[in-house]
Amino acid sequence: MQFKFAVSLGASCSVAYQIRRYFGQETAFPFDWLITPFASLIQLIENDLQSFVEPAHLAPYQNYFSLLNTNHLVLHHHDVPRENGRIVPDWAAHVEQVRDKYEFLGQRWREMMTDPEPVLFVRHQGRAHLTNPGAESIPVLKANGLSNLIKEKRQGRPFQIIFASAIDPEDTRPLTSEAFRFDDVRYTDQEEWPDPSDWWRGASADWTRVFKVVAGSVNQGRQILNERT
């Protein structure tokens, strides 16, 4: 299948980075640079990302480590300036810009969901945690729930979805026909990224293998996405 867009569903920034690296896609979508737990993802998609960000619902998180959306429980980790690994003390001066950004991206999401051309969605990791590092896998039932929710929102328009190291490896029940499952996509590759500050970028070799299976060769993928974005 040829895709007009590849769209990150989180859980973290590595998915958006790897989409850009492989496909050459520059078009941004709402979950690109967030840390998004699975339950929050479902809630936001159910609501069509309406009223995603309200300035009154943004607050520093864990001693200014990040910016928490208290309404939807996602981290806006890169949406305000950072210094020395933490958000700046005057973070509140930037919240109107954050709201405007997600109003724009929310509208782009809604337009993408009604676009008749195929879309590829990508979820890495299952239940990402805000309070503890790492993530827990989800059962096939939850994965199928997400796939069916997107099918409902897409209203018959074609799509496929990748679950990368997101589903419980011991749960072998069948997925929906739109889903691809890969259980061996690492969070990072320390040989590729020896500097720990780069670990968030993910394991490029793993992602290249995944995208080749689903979207064809790297050149084909770049051609498809670039000529339509």
ABEGO torsion letter per residue (X at the ends): XBBABBBBAOABAAAAAAAAAAAGBABBBAAAABBBBAAAAAAAAAAGGBGABBAAABBBBGGGABBBBAAAGBBBAAABBBBGGBBBAAAAAAAAAAAAAAAAAAAAAAAAAABABBBBBBBBEBBBBAABBEBBBBBAAAAAAAAAAAAAAAGGBBBBBBBBGABBAABABBBBAABBBBAABBABBAAABABAAAAAAEBAAAAAAAAAAAAEBAAAAAAAAAAAX
